[in-house]
């Protein structure tokens, strides 16, 4: 901004230059006073815009302001323009004056009238509801003279404290609150001043109403369940939940603005409940009655079992069926009669059959009904001599127990059967076989190895050949010292190295074998069972 002193300095330089060039002006004179000065008689914004007349030979103007009736004046502008915005005024009464100037001097002052500067008017009104269940509050207020912006505040403690919500030029604002009581107030604002507050009434915000009813069927044979409910006052959205354990736990299935929803379920018993929600919060739940869904299951996609069996022990399995609670497996044995084999939730079952030809079929069932049958093929059961011996010498519960009846039972079908309680880890005639079965233990007191074999009875006698005989069956223990060797040697079984005991599965024969008996660091033992009644 150019000041009056600077202007006069520049004028002096110009006069000197003219003098040095020999061009002397005759009759130099200051400019005339501006013909007028103009500004408003009042301002609510804290800004006064001042304008004045342009003088032809003026190079600058000086503008001054008084706030004490002309006792003292303050320069607020000096420069070439003929307008100025004064934004340094506060509440009060002011007079402005202006004069023109050039290198030859300054004119007389031209003064204006009085301008009254005051804060903007307070808004005449503020509007919002007296109650709400949505929590969304539209607040509006009247425009006010002199206002450049408006400030809106909210109190949640009856005016004890206030929170600013908005400061801007608009005349409305959308607020969002939870349940409670509130008051709003607004004021006008300008650059330098603010009006008094305009305060509104108490607003009570409550939770939305609970829906009056919820409706869905009591029973269904389809998996699509249409749930509807009453619209509730104040609700913006609804939450729908479903329980399949009589209300112990709930899962949300829908949240939105609609008053209905189609759920998809499987067979079972269900409850539904719904509540209203808004910005104010959520209502209580309304719960409907029980719904029984019983969907007829689909057919199992497959059934599988072998086409032949030498043991009569095999697994029948089938694919899972939609909405099945249980599966029913039946067997055709004589070409005419079906006999139930299994009823339960598993999708496989181990069967034990005698010699014959069998066909199996399966279907899915639930409390709504049953699927069609899935029928399999014929399976031919022809029992091997090994299997027949197993069935003759062991109870049925042990027929499928390889730990008892052995994978090594009577491999040559000659009536001499190797029965190992827990089968050796591999074959001792193979070089990579580990030392001994997991049922071998070390007796720390004697240093002997203890082998455990399962037998049918302890009511037997020790025979002269070192075996133990009971019910026409002779039990021999044999040992071998090298993998790959075929020199199994009988172990003399006596009262000193043989004992019997009981466990949960029956009688246990325990044989103590010292390292000297094995004659080496790598030894194996096996139990030979011989049917003494065989031809």
Buried (B, 14 or more C-beta within 10 A) or exposed (E): EBBBEEBBEEBEEEBEEEEEEEEEEEEEEBBBBBEEBEBBEEBBBBBBBBBBBEBEEBBBBBBBBBBEEEEEBEEBBBBEBBEBEBEEBEEEBBBBBBBBBBBBEBBEBBBBEEBEBBBBBBBEEBBBEEEBBBBBBEBBBBEBBBBBBBBBBBBBEEEEEBEEBBEEEEBEBEBEBEBBBBBBBBBBBBEBBBBEBBBBEEBEBBBBBBBEEBEBBEEBEEBEBEBBBBEBBBBBBBBBBBBBEEEEEBEEBBEEEEBEBEBEBBBBBBBBBBBBBBBBBBBEBBBBEEBBBBBBBBBBEEBEBEEEBBBBBBEBBBBEBBBBBBBBBBBBBEEEEBEEBBEEEEBEBEBBBEEEBBBBBBBBBBEBEBBEBBEBEEBEBEBBBBBBBBBEBBEEEBBBBEBBBBEBBBEEEEBBBBBBBBBBEEBBBEEEBEBBBEBBEEEEEEEBBBBBBBBBEBEBEBBEEBBBBBEEBBBBBBBBBBBEEEEBEEBEBEEEBBEBEEEEEBBBBBBBBEEEBBEEEBBBBBBBBBBEEEE
